[in-house]
Every structure is written in C-alpha cells, then in structure tokens.
Amino acid sequence: MLPTMTEFERALDIPHLYFCRLRNLRCRCANGRPLVHRTYYAAEAEVEWNSRRYLLYMPFRREMVAHIEELELALAGKDLPFFCHHQIFYNEMLVDGDNRADLILQELPEGVWLKDSCLSTAEVSHRLSVLDTQMRRVGFSHNNLSPANIIYDKSGVLRPMRYWYASLSPDTKDDTFATGVAFAEEEACRLRVEDIELGYNADATSYRGRMRDGMVRFMEGGKVGFYDEDGRVAIAPTYNSAGDFEEGRAVVADEALKMGAIDKSGRTVVPLIYDDITFDVEQGLFFATKGPLLCVIDYCGEIISQQSYDADAPTDPTSQDPRQHIEVLDTDDESRR
C-alpha cells in the first residue's frame, strides 16, 4: 500500500523518527506545519538537507521511481545546463509497522519560479527559445512547461522541474513553450511580491496573491484580507495571517496568533481561539489544537470530537499523530457540510 499525504506530513514534522538517511532535513513550513503540495504523481515539499535546497517527492505511483532512474541513467555525464539531478532513497520513510516508502530528492536551484519573476515578455520568449534548443539537442521533452514548473535561476537559465512530465523524446511540443510565452504576455513587467506567510520576503507589508476558490488573498498595511472575483474587497484586511480559500473556508490568525476559520462572507466559522488548525478538504473537517486538547470540527464549525493528548510524550513513530486516536463520527453525513 502506498503512503498517504498525512503520513508524509507526519514524517516531515518529525523526520528523526520516520526517515533513515534524511533524519536531519528541515522542511519549509507555514503556520508551524510542513508545507506540502500534491500533484497527480507525487506529494512534494521544499526541504533543506546538508545545507542545500531540494524538492522532496513522495511518489503516488510506483513506476515514477523507475521513470526517474531511467532519466538519470540516460543523461549521466552530459553537460545539461537546464537539468536538475535527483537522488533516490529506497525504503527511506517509515509508513507503518515495518513498511517503508521510497523518496526522491531533486536539487532546487537558487532562483525564483518563472511565475514569480519580473521578466518581460521578450526576456521570457528568448530564454524559452534557448531552453527549447538545449532540450532538443539531447532529445529531452517536458510536457508541462507551465511557469509554475520552471525555475529562473540566479545565472539566468530556465530550469524545468518535476520530471514526471519529462521523457527522452525528440518531439518536444511547441505548445508547451507557448504556455510560458502566453503567461509572460499576460503578466509582463508586473511586480509580484511573494507571500510572507510562506517564508519569502519577510519584511514585506503588502502583496496580492492569485485566485484560489474564487478569492484573492492580499495584504495591506501588514494585514491580510481577500478580494472577490470582480476585484472588490470581500473581506477587509484585518487578519495577522491567512491561508487561501479551499471549498469555501480559509484558516486565519489574529494578532495574538490564535487561529480559526472564516467563510467567503467573512463570517467566523471556527472561533479564533486555537493554537493550530488545519482543514482537511477531502473530509470537510478541521483538526485544531488548544493546549492539551485536539478537536475535530465539522464544516459548519461544530465540535464533533475532542480529546486530551500529551504532545511532548516520547512515543513510537506510529503514535505521534494524535488524529489517528480520535474516532470521528458521521463524517459522511452530508448535512454536516
């Protein structure tokens, strides 16, 4: 059985208990929790290991490990400015009992994602043309060259990431590069300040994010609010920090760093009284901690279960996540959503 997102997050939170050779890695966090993203092929997190930055992948499909192996073997020893190498760690992550999962590290160059760069249309077009030439020279194809999958490194080179979409094929499609050019034309010369909650540009007091679930998060005067789809202020900037909306809910925090959740009208769904809170989109449930209490809260803000636990207790790895000890009742009942 392949590991789950929850197991990956848990391992990143306490790497010395769940990893073998990667015990001393540090994961990029948001609101005190590992920042993990999910794609169709893998879960991923940005980590630092042995003073270098990487993307750490937990594949959801077993054939992805073999796919990366094949790419590395075929391109070994070649001078490829755009290529970001991998290390494969077999049986690296403890899942449950004696079961272990393979993990993959991909080097993360110093630079910014193309989607967050301030390159002009002409600059993006030129660099994509150079990348196209480099890739065709070795028959390398990447079928998802969106600006969110390309690093603009400090030397000015565009470097694709996430090689689940890559193959050794001479027919790199022109429309994959058209995606990047179209993005540049839309966003040309527009300055984008990174989201301080995700660890970038910590001195910034203003930014505007991208649309998520019909809402755009923004910061003004050091406070976070939301625009609606028409660009109107739907929720005034009153929060110390906030996550993006998902399924009509956003996690927010006040000046005292107490956390809760709101809906798209700005109504408080979960009161801002918790030390930490996460929203499980698939279940429609919030998991919140307040002192020694772990609470399970439904989509409408009703507490459906709570239990005391000792967060500092030195237990074995399989018991570190207190969520697994809580019986959640009626989570399939649509009336709770």
KAQUI-V786327 format. One record per backbone hydrogen bond with DSSP energy under -1.0 kcal/mol. NH is the residue of the N-H (numbers start at 1). CO is the residue of the C=O. If there is no record, write none. Layout:
NH/CO
NH/CO
//
This chain:
8/4
9/5
10/6
11/7
12/8
13/9
14/10
17/14
18/14
19/15
25/22
26/48
28/46
30/33
33/30
35/28
37/44
39/42
43/58
44/37
45/56
47/54
48/26
49/52
52/49
54/47
55/106
56/45
57/104
58/43
60/41
64/61
65/62
67/63
68/64
69/65
70/66
71/67
72/68
73/69
74/70
75/71
78/75
80/78
83/80
87/105
89/103
92/101
93/101
94/18
95/99
99/96
101/93
103/89
104/57
105/87
106/55
107/85
108/53
112/152
114/150
115/147
116/113
117/114
124/120
125/121
126/122
127/123
128/124
129/125
130/126
131/127
132/128
133/129
134/130
135/131
136/132
137/133
140/135
141/167
143/165
146/144
149/146
151/159
152/112
153/157
154/110
156/153
159/151
161/149
165/162
166/163
167/141
169/139
169/167
176/173
178/174
179/175
181/177
182/178
183/179
184/180
185/181
186/182
187/183
188/184
190/187
198/195
199/196
200/195
204/201
207/219
209/217
212/215
215/212
216/227
218/225
219/207
220/223
222/205
223/220
224/239
225/218
226/235
227/216
228/232
231/228
234/226
235/226
238/224
238/236
239/224
240/253
241/253
243/251
246/249
249/246
250/262
252/260
253/241
254/258
257/254
259/274
260/252
261/270
262/250
263/267
266/263
269/261
270/261
273/271
274/259
275/289
276/289
278/287
280/285
284/280
285/280
286/297
287/278
288/295
289/276
290/293
293/290
294/307
295/288
296/305
297/286
298/302
301/298
304/296
305/296
307/294
309/292
313/310
315/313
319/316
320/317
324/321
325/322
326/323
333/330
336/333
337/334
//
